[in-house]
Amino acid sequence: MSENKTQKLIDSIKEKGKTLEAEMSFFDHIDVLRKHLLRVVAVVLVLTIGAFYFTDFIFNEIIMGPKNPDFWTYRMMCSLVENYPSIFGPEFCITKIDAKIINTQMAGQFTLQLNSCVMVGIILGIPYLLFEVWLFVKPALHEHERKSASGFVIFASSLFFLGIMFGYYLICPLSINFLTNFTVSPDIENTFTIDSYLSSVMTLTLGAGIIFQLPVIIYILSKLGVMTPAFMRASRRYATVLILIVAAVVTPTADPYTMLIVAAPLFLLYELSIYISAAIEKKKNKEIFGTTTPSA
């Protein structure tokens, strides 16, 4: 009887030891993650401080750019009207953005400068953030998984900056032009606060950068077995409607050409995501069944 009690005590101690070991392992991972995040914060802080040196260029040329009629996007739109008048009507050429931007807070302009530099630091720091994420996840991957995901940082960063450019040069100016000229009544004058303007520019630009991460998200979900190419192909018609709705909301203009210009990259992203998911499924089937399709 005493031997059974002794054995139970030993087993209990062993089980407790395993639990403590697992807890220590968990907290070790948390500590490693904390170090990765601290390095990311340090890099973003350095980039933010560096952005203060270019404050005039960042504010006048980048942030206020979409409000300027001489902005690259508006000049290209007018060029299309000039070269293809049968396709693009004169309303497609934007030569004036009639909007007044004001500051209503005592520390508003200082806060504007600070927020602008922080956002620039975050955007420029995204590749390093992805690199630290890769360093954190890498030890948990098998050798073949590391090789297949070796270009993750470059691929995800490239998509992010493509999205940033797409949002800044296309979605942002078209939306600002519409919103600044839209009136419910001629008796109401459009006057915007600088906080509202900055928030719109940042939201539209960063939003596009995040949307362009769709292939990366599909890659991860396909690796986990959550997403399949068959499901995405079957849902293509619904995705098409959703993309057109998003394009119509983001660029609420009268002509269909603008909406299609915005929707085209989103369609390409969806098709690229299907291709990525299919490639992953093909590789899985080859590893399991020895062929590209499962055996009957």
C-alpha positions in Angstrom: 0.0 0.0 0.0 2.8 2.4 0.9 4.6 1.5 -2.3 1.5 2.5 -4.3 1.4 5.9 -2.5 5.1 6.4 -3.0 4.7 5.6 -6.8 1.8 8.1 -7.0 3.9 10.7 -5.3 6.8 10.2 -7.7 4.4 10.3 -10.7 2.8 13.5 -9.3 6.3 15.1 -8.9 7.2 14.1 -12.5 4.0 15.5 -13.9 4.5 18.7 -12.0 8.0 18.9 -13.4 6.7 18.5 -16.9 4.1 21.3 -16.3 6.8 23.6 -14.9 9.0 22.8 -17.9 6.2 23.6 -20.3 5.5 26.9 -18.5 9.1 27.9 -18.5 9.2 27.1 -22.3 6.2 29.3 -22.8 7.6 32.2 -20.9 10.9 31.8 -22.7 9.1 32.3 -25.9 7.4 35.3 -24.6 10.8 36.7 -23.5 12.2 36.1 -27.0 9.2 37.8 -28.6 9.6 40.8 -26.3 13.2 41.2 -27.5 12.1 41.0 -31.1 9.4 43.7 -30.5 11.9 45.9 -28.6 14.2 45.8 -31.6 11.4 46.7 -33.9 10.4 49.7 -31.7 14.0 50.9 -31.6 14.2 50.8 -35.4 10.9 52.6 -35.9 12.1 55.2 -33.3 15.3 55.8 -35.3 13.4 56.1 -38.5 10.9 58.5 -36.9 13.7 60.7 -35.6 15.2 60.7 -39.1 11.9 61.7 -40.6 11.9 64.9 -38.5 14.9 66.1 -40.7 12.7 65.8 -43.8 9.5 67.3 -42.2 9.0 70.0 -44.9 9.3 67.5 -47.7 7.1 64.9 -45.9 4.3 67.4 -45.2 4.3 69.7 -48.2 5.2 67.2 -50.9 3.8 63.8 -49.6 1.0 64.5 -47.2 -0.4 67.5 -49.0 0.4 66.2 -52.4 -3.0 64.6 -53.2 -4.7 68.0 -52.5 -2.5 69.7 -55.1 -4.0 69.9 -58.6 -0.4 69.4 -60.0 -0.2 66.0 -58.3 1.1 63.2 -60.6 -2.2 61.4 -60.7 -4.3 64.4 -61.8 -1.7 65.2 -64.5 -1.9 61.7 -65.8 -5.7 61.8 -65.8 -5.7 65.0 -67.8 -3.2 63.5 -70.2 -5.6 60.6 -70.8 -8.4 63.0 -71.6 -6.2 64.8 -74.0 -5.0 61.7 -75.8 -8.2 59.6 -75.6 -11.1 62.1 -75.6 -13.5 59.5 -77.0 -13.0 57.3 -74.0 -12.4 59.7 -71.1 -14.7 62.7 -70.8 -13.6 66.2 -69.7 -14.8 65.6 -66.2 -12.1 63.0 -65.8 -9.5 65.8 -65.9 -9.1 67.3 -62.4 -7.7 70.8 -62.4 -9.1 72.2 -59.2 -9.6 70.9 -55.7 -11.7 73.4 -53.8 -11.2 72.6 -50.2 -10.0 74.6 -47.2 -8.0 72.8 -44.5 -7.9 74.4 -41.0 -6.3 73.7 -37.6 -8.6 74.1 -34.6 -6.3 73.1 -31.8 -3.5 75.0 -30.2 -1.0 72.1 -30.4 -2.6 70.8 -33.6 0.2 71.6 -36.0 2.8 70.2 -33.6 0.8 67.0 -33.2 0.5 66.9 -37.0 4.2 67.0 -37.4 4.7 64.3 -34.7 2.1 62.0 -36.1 3.3 62.4 -39.7 6.9 61.4 -38.7 5.7 58.5 -36.6 3.6 57.1 -39.5 6.6 57.5 -41.9 8.7 55.6 -39.4 6.2 52.8 -39.1 5.8 52.5 -42.9 9.5 52.4 -43.5 10.0 50.0 -40.6 7.5 47.4 -41.9 10.3 45.4 -43.7 12.3 45.1 -40.5 9.1 44.2 -38.6 8.6 41.3 -41.1 12.2 40.3 -40.7 11.9 40.1 -37.0 8.7 38.0 -37.4 10.6 35.7 -39.6 13.4 35.4 -37.1 10.9 34.5 -34.4 9.1 31.9 -36.4 12.1 30.4 -38.2 13.3 28.1 -35.3 9.9 26.4 -35.2 10.0 25.4 -38.9 11.3 22.3 -40.5 14.2 22.6 -43.0 12.0 22.3 -46.1 9.6 24.8 -44.6 12.4 27.3 -44.1 13.5 26.9 -47.7 10.0 27.4 -49.1 9.4 30.5 -47.0 12.9 32.0 -47.3 11.7 34.8 -49.5 8.8 35.8 -47.1 10.3 39.1 -46.0 11.1 40.3 -49.6 7.7 39.1 -51.0 5.6 40.5 -48.2 7.5 43.8 -48.1 7.2 44.2 -51.9 3.5 43.7 -51.8 3.1 46.1 -48.9 4.9 48.9 -50.7 3.1 48.2 -54.0 -0.1 48.6 -52.0 1.2 51.8 -50.4 1.9 53.2 -53.9 -1.4 52.0 -55.2 -3.3 53.6 -52.3 -1.3 56.9 -52.4 -1.3 57.5 -56.1 -4.7 56.2 -57.0 -7.2 55.6 -54.2 -6.2 58.5 -52.1 -6.3 61.3 -54.7 -9.5 60.1 -56.3 -11.2 59.8 -52.9 -10.0 63.2 -51.7 -11.2 64.8 -55.0 -14.7 63.3 -54.5 -15.0 64.0 -50.8 -13.8 67.6 -51.0 -16.1 68.5 -53.9 -19.2 66.6 -52.7 -21.9 68.9 -51.2 -25.4 68.2 -50.0 -26.3 71.8 -50.2 -24.5 74.8 -51.9 -25.1 76.7 -48.6 -22.6 74.4 -46.8 -19.0 75.1 -47.4 -16.5 72.3 -47.2 -13.9 73.1 -44.5 -11.8 70.2 -43.1 -9.6 69.9 -40.1 -6.0 68.9 -40.7 -6.6 65.9 -38.4 -9.4 64.7 -40.6 -7.3 65.1 -43.8 -4.3 63.4 -42.3 -6.5 60.5 -41.0 -8.0 60.0 -44.5 -4.7 60.0 -46.3 -3.1 57.6 -43.8 -6.2 55.3 -43.7 -6.5 55.0 -47.5 -2.8 54.5 -48.0 -2.1 52.0 -45.2 -5.4 50.2 -46.0 -4.3 49.5 -49.5 -0.9 48.3 -48.2 -2.7 45.9 -45.9 -5.1 44.7 -48.6 -2.1 43.9 -50.8 -1.0 41.3 -48.2 -3.8 39.0 -49.4 -1.5 36.6 -51.1 0.6 36.3 -47.9 -2.5 35.6 -45.9 -3.7 33.0 -48.4 -0.2 31.4 -48.3 -0.4 31.0 -44.5 -4.0 29.8 -44.6 -3.2 27.3 -47.3 -0.3 26.0 -45.4 -2.6 25.4 -42.4 -5.1 23.7 -44.6 -7.8 26.3 -44.0 -7.9 27.7 -47.5 -8.0 25.6 -50.7 -7.8 26.7 -54.4 -11.1 24.8 -55.1 -12.9 27.0 -52.6 -11.4 30.2 -54.0 -12.3 29.3 -57.5 -15.8 28.4 -56.5 -16.0 31.8 -54.6 -14.6 33.8 -57.6 -18.0 35.2 -58.6 -18.7 36.4 -55.0 -15.2 37.8 -54.8 -15.8 39.7 -58.1 -18.9 41.3 -56.7 -17.2 42.2 -53.4 -14.2 43.7 -55.2 -16.4 45.9 -57.4 -18.3 47.1 -54.4 -15.1 48.0 -52.6 -13.8 49.8 -55.7 -17.1 51.7 -56.1 -17.0 52.8 -52.4 -13.4 53.8 -52.5 -13.7 55.7 -55.7 -17.3 56.9 -55.8 -17.1 58.6 -59.2 -19.7 58.7 -62.0 -17.5 57.0 -64.7 -16.9 53.2 -64.7 -13.3 53.5 -65.9 -12.1 54.8 -62.5 -13.8 52.0 -60.7 -12.3 49.4 -63.1 -8.8 50.9 -62.7 -9.0 50.5 -58.9 -10.6 47.0 -59.2 -8.0 45.6 -61.7 -5.1 45.2 -59.2 -7.5 43.6 -56.7 -8.6 41.0 -59.3 -4.9 40.3 -60.0 -4.3 39.8 -56.3 -7.1 37.4 -56.0 -5.9 35.3 -59.0 -2.4 35.4 -57.6 -3.7 34.1 -54.3 -5.5 31.2 -56.1 -2.2 30.3 -57.9 -0.3 30.3 -54.6 -2.9 28.2 -52.9 -2.9 25.7 -55.8 0.9 25.5 -55.7 0.8 24.7 -52.0 -1.9 22.0 -52.5 0.0 20.5 -55.4 3.1 20.2 -53.2 1.2 18.7 -50.3 -0.4 16.1 -52.6 3.0 15.2 -54.1 4.5 14.6 -50.6 1.5 12.5 -49.4 0.5 10.6 -52.5 3.6 10.8 -54.7 1.5 12.6 -57.4 0.0 16.0 -57.9 -3.5 14.7 -57.2 -4.8 12.5 -54.5 -5.4 8.9 -55.5 -8.9 7.5 -55.5 
